[in-house]
Every structure is written in C-alpha cells, then in structure tokens.
Amino acid sequence: GHGELWAHIERMESRGRDASRERLTLYKRSTLPLVVPLLALIGLPVGVRWKSPYLTTVFIVLVVWALQRLGDHGAASWGPETMAAFPFLFVLLLGTVLFGRWVHR
C-alpha cells in the first residue's frame, strides 16, 4: 500500500537515488481516482452537444492517457507533483469550459 511505497521512496532518497517515478506513482494513486467522476460529469455536456459523443469521449480519454504517459517521462524534470496533477487539471478545466458553455446555451 501507500506505507510500503513511502518507505521505499525514503530508502531510495536516503541513498541519494532519484525517486521521482515512485513519487509520481504514489501521487497518481490519489489524482487518477479523482479524474474518473469528472470524466463521467463531462459526459453530460458532451452527450448533449455533439452528434458523435463516443468519438469525443474516446478523444478525451486518449488525451488523458497521453498526459499520464508524458507525466511518466517528465517526473524527474518537471516534478512528480506537477506531472500527477496534469491529467486532473486538464479534465477539470475541460469540464469547467464544457459545463459553462452548456449552461449558457
């Protein structure tokens, strides 16, 4: 669980090793579950506004997946906190824009 991963991170860092990827994994355990309900909520305005909501949904999920993969490679340079937050912030921003346009319609 989280405790084992934290202990592993502390051992790595105490030996002077970079634990950015491990920290990213730990942070994604919190941020990615937050993305799921937001994606479900995004489905409401997407389903109402687009004629092919399934294609839009697939595109959104692929963008989230790509951001996760970029995070895996950018954790050491950009920081694990930032890279773990990217998919969540993207979905949050997208949801805000889509709901804002949907409500004002």
VEXNUKOL-422268 format. One record per residue: x, y, z of N, C-alpha, C in turn. Coordinates in nm, 4 decimals, always signed. Layout:
N
{site {X Y Z} {X Y Z} {X Y Z}}
...
//
This chain:
105
{site {+0.0795 -0.1187 +0.0000} {+0.0000 +0.0000 +0.0000} {+0.0844 +0.1260 +0.0000}}
{site {+0.0209 +0.2316 +0.0462} {+0.0896 +0.3617 +0.0483} {+0.2103 +0.3599 +0.1414}}
{site {+0.1945 +0.2955 +0.2561} {+0.3035 +0.2918 +0.3536} {+0.4284 +0.2248 +0.2998}}
{site {+0.4100 +0.1156 +0.2277} {+0.5240 +0.0441 +0.1699} {+0.5934 +0.1297 +0.0642}}
{site {+0.5139 +0.1977 -0.0170} {+0.5723 +0.2825 -0.1211} {+0.6455 +0.4011 -0.0594}}
{site {+0.5867 +0.4616 +0.0448} {+0.6558 +0.5720 +0.1134} {+0.7887 +0.5239 +0.1703}}
{site {+0.7894 +0.4048 +0.2309} {+0.9138 +0.3506 +0.2872} {+1.0175 +0.3276 +0.1769}}
{site {+0.9729 +0.2771 +0.0643} {+1.0631 +0.2545 -0.0490} {+1.1220 +0.3871 -0.0984}}
{site {+1.0378 +0.4901 -0.1082} {+1.0833 +0.6229 -0.1512} {+1.1869 +0.6769 -0.0538}}
{site {+1.1585 +0.6646 +0.0740} {+1.2529 +0.7147 +0.1753} {+1.3858 +0.6410 +0.1687}}
{site {+1.3827 +0.5096 +0.1462} {+1.5081 +0.4338 +0.1336} {+1.5865 +0.4807 +0.0113}}
{site {+1.5161 +0.4973 -0.1003} {+1.5848 +0.5422 -0.2224} {+1.6494 +0.6782 -0.2022}}
{site {+1.5725 +0.7714 -0.1473} {+1.6243 +0.9074 -0.1301} {+1.7354 +0.9137 -0.0259}}
{site {+1.7298 +0.8285 +0.0753} {+1.8364 +0.8278 +0.1759} {+1.9677 +0.7770 +0.1163}}
{site {+1.9584 +0.7008 +0.0078} {+2.0777 +0.6518 -0.0626} {+2.1208 +0.7468 -0.1745}}
{site {+2.0488 +0.8595 -0.1868} {+2.0831 +0.9583 -0.2882} {+2.0272 +0.9276 -0.4260}}
{site {+1.9339 +0.8345 -0.4338} {+1.8737 +0.7981 -0.5623} {+1.7485 +0.8811 -0.5876}}
{site {+1.7209 +0.9051 -0.7144} {+1.6024 +0.9804 -0.7546} {+1.4787 +0.8908 -0.7426}}
{site {+1.3788 +0.9378 -0.6711} {+1.2553 +0.8615 -0.6522} {+1.1365 +0.9323 -0.7165}}
{site {+1.1641 +1.0102 -0.8203} {+1.0570 +1.0865 -0.8849} {+0.9485 +0.9963 -0.9416}}
{site {+0.9873 +0.8895 -1.0075} {+0.8877 +0.7991 -1.0666} {+0.8031 +0.7328 -0.9583}}
{site {+0.8667 +0.6966 -0.8490} {+0.7934 +0.6335 -0.7387} {+0.6976 +0.7339 -0.6741}}
{site {+0.7439 +0.8569 -0.6569} {+0.6562 +0.9613 -0.6028} {+0.5387 +0.9867 -0.6969}}
{site {+0.5658 +0.9890 -0.8275} {+0.4593 +1.0074 -0.9247} {+0.3554 +0.8964 -0.9112}}
{site {+0.4004 +0.7740 -0.8976} {+0.3081 +0.6612 -0.8799} {+0.2222 +0.6828 -0.7563}}
{site {+0.2837 +0.7254 -0.6482} {+0.2099 +0.7497 -0.5245} {+0.1074 +0.8611 -0.5416}}
{site {+0.1463 +0.9694 -0.6059} {+0.0548 +1.0817 -0.6250} {-0.0589 +1.0466 -0.7211}}
{site {-0.0278 +0.9668 -0.8250} {-0.1320 +0.9277 -0.9200} {-0.2371 +0.8381 -0.8543}}
{site {-0.1991 +0.7706 -0.7485} {-0.2968 +0.6895 -0.6753} {-0.4071 +0.7769 -0.6157}}
{site {-0.3799 +0.9035 -0.5980} {-0.4814 +0.9971 -0.5473} {-0.5479 +1.0762 -0.6588}}
{site {-0.4679 +1.1244 -0.7548} {-0.5249 +1.2118 -0.8576} {-0.6081 +1.1366 -0.9607}}
{site {-0.5647 +1.0196 -1.0015} {-0.6387 +0.9484 -1.1062} {-0.7784 +0.9055 -1.0623}}
{site {-0.7983 +0.8602 -0.9386} {-0.9364 +0.8318 -0.8977} {-1.0255 +0.9564 -0.8978}}
{site {-0.9677 +1.0733 -0.8824} {-1.0458 +1.1968 -0.8892} {-1.0862 +1.2301 -1.0323}}
{site {-1.0103 +1.1817 -1.1295} {-1.0396 +1.2075 -1.2709} {-1.1658 +1.1335 -1.3150}}
{site {-1.1863 +1.0134 -1.2636} {-1.2959 +0.9281 -1.3110} {-1.4330 +0.9942 -1.2955}}
{site {-1.4703 +1.0452 -1.1775} {-1.6018 +1.1092 -1.1693} {-1.6117 +1.2358 -1.2545}}
{site {-1.5002 +1.3059 -1.2707} {-1.5026 +1.4245 -1.3567} {-1.5271 +1.3856 -1.5020}}
{site {-1.4666 +1.2754 -1.5459} {-1.4924 +1.2279 -1.6818} {-1.6394 +1.1909 -1.6989}}
{site {-1.6972 +1.1311 -1.5968} {-1.8398 +1.0968 -1.6045} {-1.9252 +1.2227 -1.6164}}
{site {-1.8899 +1.3258 -1.5416} {-1.9650 +1.4515 -1.5494} {-1.9473 +1.5194 -1.6847}}
{site {-1.8284 +1.5087 -1.7413} {-1.8040 +1.5675 -1.8734} {-1.8926 +1.5019 -1.9785}}
{site {-1.9298 +1.3773 -1.9536} {-2.0161 +1.3063 -2.0472} {-2.1509 +1.3730 -2.0679}}
{site {-2.1981 +1.4472 -1.9692} {-2.3285 +1.5146 -1.9828} {-2.3273 +1.6205 -2.0930}}
{site {-2.2429 +1.7217 -2.0859} {-2.2450 +1.8208 -2.1947} {-2.1963 +1.7631 -2.3277}}
{site {-2.1048 +1.6665 -2.3241} {-2.0577 +1.6054 -2.4483} {-2.1716 +1.5291 -2.5150}}
{site {-2.2479 +1.4545 -2.4359} {-2.3591 +1.3779 -2.4906} {-2.4699 +1.4634 -2.5476}}
{site {-2.4882 +1.5821 -2.4920} {-2.5951 +1.6706 -2.5371} {-2.5534 +1.7523 -2.6594}}
{site {-2.4285 +1.7935 -2.6643} {-2.3851 +1.8886 -2.7670} {-2.3365 +1.8255 -2.8961}}
{site {-2.2735 +1.7108 -2.8918} {-2.2125 +1.6530 -3.0105} {-2.2988 +1.5410 -3.0671}}
{site {-2.2946 +1.5291 -3.2001} {-2.3713 +1.4235 -3.2655} {-2.3048 +1.2875 -3.2495}}
{site {-2.1732 +1.2855 -3.2344} {-2.0986 +1.1610 -3.2139} {-2.0246 +1.1683 -3.0804}}
{site {-2.0981 +1.1607 -2.9692} {-2.0317 +1.1778 -2.8395} {-1.9290 +1.0693 -2.8092}}
{site {-1.9455 +0.9521 -2.8679} {-1.8499 +0.8454 -2.8406} {-1.7119 +0.8789 -2.8957}}
{site {-1.7044 +0.9428 -3.0116} {-1.5740 +0.9817 -3.0670} {-1.5080 +1.0887 -2.9810}}
{site {-1.5874 +1.1834 -2.9353} {-1.5348 +1.2880 -2.8471} {-1.4862 +1.2269 -2.7165}}
{site {-1.5615 +1.1323 -2.6643} {-1.5227 +1.0656 -2.5400} {-1.3924 +0.9893 -2.5573}}
{site {-1.3798 +0.9169 -2.6658} {-1.2560 +0.8434 -2.6932} {-1.1390 +0.9411 -2.7037}}
{site {-1.1593 +1.0528 -2.7713} {-1.0540 +1.1528 -2.7847} {-1.0122 +1.2071 -2.6473}}
{site {-1.1081 +1.2401 -2.5640} {-1.0778 +1.2937 -2.4306} {-1.0002 +1.1913 -2.3482}}
{site {-1.0436 +1.0670 -2.3509} {-0.9745 +0.9621 -2.2754} {-0.8326 +0.9430 -2.3278}}
{site {-0.8133 +0.9494 -2.4585} {-0.6791 +0.9365 -2.5147} {-0.5888 +1.0529 -2.4744}}
{site {-0.6444 +1.1729 -2.4666} {-0.5654 +1.2878 -2.4215} {-0.5239 +1.2687 -2.2749}}
{site {-0.6159 +1.2232 -2.1926} {-0.5824 +1.1975 -2.0513} {-0.4738 +1.0908 -2.0423}}
{site {-0.4871 +0.9854 -2.1211} {-0.3858 +0.8792 -2.1225} {-0.2503 +0.9351 -2.1662}}
{site {-0.2488 +1.0188 -2.2720} {-0.1237 +1.0779 -2.3203} {-0.0598 +1.1669 -2.2135}}
{site {-0.1408 +1.2420 -2.1409} {-0.0876 +1.3260 -2.0333} {-0.0269 +1.2407 -1.9225}}
{site {-0.0881 +1.1272 -1.8951} {-0.0316 +1.0360 -1.7951} {+0.1036 +0.9827 -1.8409}}
{site {+0.1115 +0.9438 -1.9673} {+0.2383 +0.8913 -2.0199} {+0.3453 +0.9998 -2.0222}}
{site {+0.3082 +1.1228 -2.0601} {+0.4040 +1.2335 -2.0551} {+0.4516 +1.2553 -1.9120}}
{site {+0.3606 +1.2408 -1.8185} {+0.3967 +1.2538 -1.6778} {+0.4985 +1.1507 -1.6349}}
{site {+0.4845 +1.0293 -1.6857} {+0.5811 +0.9241 -1.6523} {+0.7215 +0.9620 -1.6965}}
{site {+0.7323 +1.0308 -1.8089} {+0.8637 +1.0675 -1.8615} {+0.9132 +1.2015 -1.8094}}
{site {+0.8227 +1.2862 -1.7614} {+0.8624 +1.4187 -1.7167} {+0.8721 +1.4364 -1.5669}}
{site {+0.8531 +1.3286 -1.4926} {+0.8516 +1.3403 -1.3458} {+0.9839 +1.3911 -1.2906}}
{site {+1.0945 +1.3451 -1.3458} {+1.2249 +1.3870 -1.2938} {+1.2538 +1.5332 -1.3234}}
{site {+1.2114 +1.5810 -1.4409} {+1.2441 +1.7190 -1.4770} {+1.1381 +1.8199 -1.4324}}
{site {+1.0120 +1.7850 -1.4381} {+0.9049 +1.8779 -1.4024} {+0.8548 +1.8595 -1.2595}}
{site {+0.8894 +1.7491 -1.2003} {+0.8450 +1.7202 -1.0646} {+0.7243 +1.6280 -1.0652}}
{site {+0.7239 +1.5297 -0.9770} {+0.6136 +1.4338 -0.9749} {+0.4796 +1.4962 -0.9379}}
{site {+0.4824 +1.5985 -0.8540} {+0.3567 +1.6635 -0.8140} {+0.2889 +1.7272 -0.9348}}
{site {+0.3677 +1.8004 -1.0130} {+0.3152 +1.8682 -1.1318} {+0.2633 +1.7678 -1.2327}}
{site {+0.3406 +1.6643 -1.2585} {+0.3030 +1.5674 -1.3609} {+0.1822 +1.4837 -1.3178}}
{site {+0.1669 +1.4584 -1.1895} {+0.0490 +1.3854 -1.1422} {-0.0757 +1.4715 -1.1540}}
{site {-0.0584 +1.6024 -1.1439} {-0.1732 +1.6931 -1.1482} {-0.2201 +1.7237 -1.2904}}
{site {-0.1347 +1.7079 -1.3914} {-0.1715 +1.7445 -1.5289} {-0.3003 +1.6796 -1.5777}}
{site {-0.3166 +1.5465 -1.5710} {-0.4423 +1.4876 -1.6199} {-0.5640 +1.5401 -1.5441}}
{site {-0.5512 +1.5530 -1.4124} {-0.6618 +1.6034 -1.3314} {-0.6966 +1.7467 -1.3697}}
{site {-0.5969 +1.8314 -1.3829} {-0.6214 +1.9712 -1.4172} {-0.6801 +1.9850 -1.5575}}
{site {-0.6351 +1.9024 -1.6511} {-0.6911 +1.9040 -1.7859} {-0.8400 +1.8714 -1.7818}}
{site {-0.8749 +1.7646 -1.7131} {-1.0159 +1.7232 -1.7062} {-1.0984 +1.8267 -1.6306}}
{site {-1.0436 +1.8843 -1.5259} {-1.1140 +1.9874 -1.4501} {-1.1393 +2.1106 -1.5369}}
{site {-1.0378 +2.1544 -1.6086} {-1.0518 +2.2704 -1.6969} {-1.1499 +2.2414 -1.8107}}
{site {-1.1371 +2.1259 -1.8725} {-1.2276 +2.0879 -1.9800} {-1.3716 +2.0816 -1.9299}}
{site {-1.3910 +2.0219 -1.8144} {-1.5256 +2.0141 -1.7563} {-1.5828 +2.1512 -1.7275}}
{site {-1.5003 +2.2408 -1.6762} {-1.5455 +2.3767 -1.6468} {-1.5888 +2.4483 -1.7751}}
{site {-1.5085 +2.4361 -1.8797} {-1.5412 +2.5003 -2.0076} {-1.6686 +2.4407 -2.0667}}
{site {-1.6756 +2.3083 -2.0712} {-1.7927 +2.2436 -2.1316} {-1.9201 +2.2725 -2.0549}}
{site {-1.9147 +2.2666 -1.9232} {-2.0348 +2.2971 -1.8441} {-2.0720 +2.4438 -1.8554}}
{site {-1.9721 +2.5316 -1.8602} {-2.0003 +2.6744 -1.8772} {-2.0701 +2.7034 -2.0075}}
{site {-2.0244 +2.6394 -2.1136} {-2.0896 +2.6598 -2.2447} {-2.2278 +2.5963 -2.2481}}
{site {-2.2420 +2.4837 -2.1818} {-2.3694 +2.4121 -2.1807} {-2.4747 +2.4899 -2.1041}}
{site {-2.4356 +2.5448 -1.9905} {-2.5299 +2.6212 -1.9067} {-2.5714 +2.7501 -1.9766}}
{site {-2.4781 +2.8166 -2.0446} {-2.5091 +2.9435 -2.1114} {-2.5819 +2.9238 -2.2443}}
{site {-2.6057 +2.8050 -2.2806} {-2.6717 +2.7758 -2.4076} {-2.8182 +2.7959 -2.4017}}
//
